[in-house]
Amino acid sequence: MKLVRFGEPGAEKPGIVDSDGAIRDLSGLVPDIGGDAISQAGLARLAAVDPASLPLAPAAARLGPCVAGTGKFICIGLNYADHAAESGMDVPPEPVIFMKATSAICGPNDPILIPRGSEKTDWEVELAVIIGKRAKYVSEEDALDYVAGYAVTNDVSERAFQIERAGQWTKGKSSDNFGQIGPWLVTRDEVEDPQNLSMWLKVNGETKQDGSTRTMVYGVRHLVSYLSRFMSLHPGDVISTGTPPGVGMGQKPPRYLRPGDVVELGIEGLGSQRQDVIADPE
């Protein structure tokens, strides 16, 4: 299944994509795409529904982030060896963990906001793992049982805030609209192998990132198991698993986003995003 959320920010409704690619309204069946709805039992109930029996969503409806109730937005740094190299950093002996503020989360086509004082706003296409049930001390063998599904995310980053301001990665990752998630939550059963998905990102039509989850240092099973040793994971939590090479910081010379740019990105089977880059109006 491909699950979505549509409507204005803060008032999104749950939806499902039908066989023709249209969005059907699930709000008569579940309150949102999160919590019990993305548990194994909840997904089984939704899978039994005929989408054609549901009302259509408005054709021009905005897409919101594809999961609700995210308590933790956990990111993995330097998880592609070639990206670590372009960043001038070593591949870490264990996953590098940092948090992205949940207030950064927005819809897949919502604009990238250049924050006040930014000079180095950058892009990062990433595979997002969406947790479906509480996970604590999980084995790698069982790790995927705790995954509801997958999505595309853009881990937008301000490199000066991240690297040049006393090494606090979170403050370079957490500005408003620095976490586009979607368009869909694609359920686990539809993704045969999360370690074999092509991924890409373009700026103004020019391909900047062209990679694959095959080159992850630490795969999805390992990450879910590893994180569950240090914190419990809950339904709706998002793990953003790292980016392949081609980020703006790694260009020669470096190339960062400016108002007027257009960013497009996608992952095989998980859909695509498009974002206009604008100055933060606040």
Buried (B, 14 or more C-beta within 10 A) or exposed (E): BBBBBBBEEEEBBBBBBBEEEBBBBBBEBBBBBBBBBBBEEBBEEBEEBEBEEBEBBEEEBBBBBBBBBBBBBBBBBBBBBBBBBBBEEEBBEEBBBBEBBBEBBBBBBBBBBBBEEBEBBBBBBBBBBBBBBBBEEBEBEEBBBBBBBBBBBBBBBBBBBBBEEEEEBEBBBBBBBBBBBBBBBBBBEEBEEBBEBBBBBBBEEEEBBBBBBEBBBBBBBBBBBBBBEEEBBBBBBBBBBBBBBBBBBBBEEEBBBBBEBBBBBBBEBBBBBBBEBBBBEE
